[in-house]
Amino acid sequence: QVQLVESGGGLVQPGGSLRLSCAASGSIFSAYVMGWYRQAPGKQRELVAAVTSGGSTTYLDSVKGRFTISRDNAKNTVYLQMNSLKPEDTADYYCNTSPRATLRWGQGTQVTVSS
């Protein structure tokens, strides 16, 4: 069973940046399309960005130009660089397979954008 461990969240002011990491156990990580999801209080979880094993990426419209997803298959890790953060980006962030989450969810990492 692949385990996912997210990290890198925190409190940041509007306009700031954070880099999230998701480390996955298991040797078949490179075969998955991986995505970053987020869930804000009182809202449904949504897919924010995804990256194929070859590095092709897709993004939610509201984060295009601000967020960058990437992966290092050798390290079984997927990243989310978040720039120009806005208060509406505040949420718990998770990684999982995309477009459908098929792995057990990790604990997530909390991102709070506030002045």
Secondary structure, DSSP 8 states (H G I E B T S, - for coil): ---EEEE--EEE-TT--EEEEEEE-STTGGGS-EEEEEE-TTS--EEEEEE-TT--EEE-GGGTTTEEEEEEGGGTEEEEEE-S--GGG-EEEEEEESSS--S-----EEEEE--
